[in-house]
Amino acid sequence: MSKPVNAQSFRSPGRSSPEDAFHAEVLVLSAILALAVVIAAALALLIFVRPSAAAQSAASAAKSQSSDAASIARGKKLFVSYGCYECHGRAAQGGVGPRLGPDPLPLSFIEKYVRHPTASMPPYTEKTVSDRDLADIYAYLKSLPEPPKAKDIPLLNQ
């Protein structure tokens, strides 16, 4: 038994027929349509599900801001009571010790360094300064405003 002969059996390899091109276009259009459906579903989730998440987020943000303010105030007091200001300056601008703020190094680095310093700073163990105290001091350092730019200081621009 022999196979029936048709036009496709005589086609050279590497050449495509108009039917193949049509099938390729259909596949591309199907992929585009599927992508559009996924994007539409994602947008629908953002629009219809997000408001409740936003409401929860706003409530937790308000609670967080009040606790952040307390943490910052506590951190400022601790910065003074532990004597940090003596080397790092009242505004953590640096002095004998390096500048700590604004925009301090990550808390994990500060915790490691405070516990095991490599320079002239004395070590502060967890018995001396708790992790919570360090976190509050860090909150204070993060709250410090950027100093004014030199061009914004009139005395420097005369």
N, C-alpha and C positions, 0 to 999 in steps of 0.2 A: 504494500500500500504506500502510495506516495502522498506527500502533503500537497494541498491545493496551492497553486501559485497565485500570488497577488502582487500588487505594485510595491508593497513594502519589502518583499523579499528581494527585490532587485535594487533597493536603495543602497547607496554607498555609505559606509560608516562615517560618522561625523557630520552628515547632512541631516537637517531636520525638515520635517514636512510642515505645511501650514497647520495641520491638526496638532502637531507637537507644540507649536508656538501658541496655539489657542489654549491648549491644556496648561501651558506654563502661565499664561496670562490669568487663567481661571484660578490657579494656585496662588498667584501673587495677590489677586483681588480678594481671595478667601482669607489670606493671612492679614491683609489690611483691614478687612471687615472684623476679624477676630480681635485685632489690636484695638480697633475703635470701640468694640463692645467692652473690652477690659477697661479702657480709659473711662468710658461712660459709667461703668460700675464703680470705679474708684472715685470719680467725682460725686456720684450719688452718695457714697458712703461719707465723703467729706462734708457734703452739704447737709445731709439728714441725720447723721450720727454724731457729728462733731459738736453741735450745740450743747448736748448734755455733757460731753467731755469737757467742753470749754467752761461750762458752768461749774463743774467740779473743780476744774483747774483754777478758776478765779477764786473760788472759796478757799482752796488750799493756799493759793498765793497770798490772799489777805491774811490768813492765819500765819503763814510763813513770814510775811513782812513784819508782823508784830513781834514774832519770836526772833527774827533777824535783828530788829532794832534793839531788843533786849540783849541779844548776844553781842552786838557791836558795842553797846554801852558797857557791858561787863568786860569785854575784851580791852576796851580803852583803860578801864580801872586796873585791870590785871597787868597791862603793859607798863603802867607806872608802878604798881605795887611790887612786881617782880624785878623792877629796876632795868627793864629793857631799854627805857629811854636814856639811861645814863651813857650807853655806848651807841645806840642807834638813833638818838635824837627824839625830841618830843613828838614830832610828826613822822617818825620812822624814816627821816630823810637821810640818815647816815651821819656818821661822826667818826669815832674811834672804830666802831663796827660798821658793816656795810648798810647801804640803804635797803630798807625792807618794804617800803611802799611809796607810792601806790603801785598797783599791779605786782603783788608779791609772787615769789616762786610758788610752785604747787605745795599744798599742805603736806603731802606725803614727804616731800624733800625737807621741809622745815621741821617736821616731826623727827625725822632721822637725824638731822643735823643738831637739833637742840639736845637730843638724847646722847649723841656721840659726836661732839664737835671736833674739828681738825685744827683749828687755830687757837687763839687765846681765849675764846669764849669758854666759860665753865660749863660742864654738863649739867643738864636739868633732868633728873630721873623722873619716872612717873610718880614717885612719892612726893617729889618737890612740886612739879607742875603736871597736873592731870591732863589726859587727852582732851577732856572737855575744855579745860582752861586754854590749852593750845588752840583748839578750834575757835574759841571765842576771840582770842588774840588775833588769829588769822582773819576772822570776820571783820575785826576792827581794821586790820591792815588793808583788806580788800575795799573797805568803805572810804578810804582816804582819797580825796580828790586829786586830780592831776594838778601840778603847779602851773602857774600862768606861763605862757611862752614869753621869751625875752622881748619879742616885738610888741607884746601887749603891756609891758611895764614902761610907763612914760619916762621915768627917770633914766632908764637905760637907752632911750631913744632920743636924747637931747643932743 
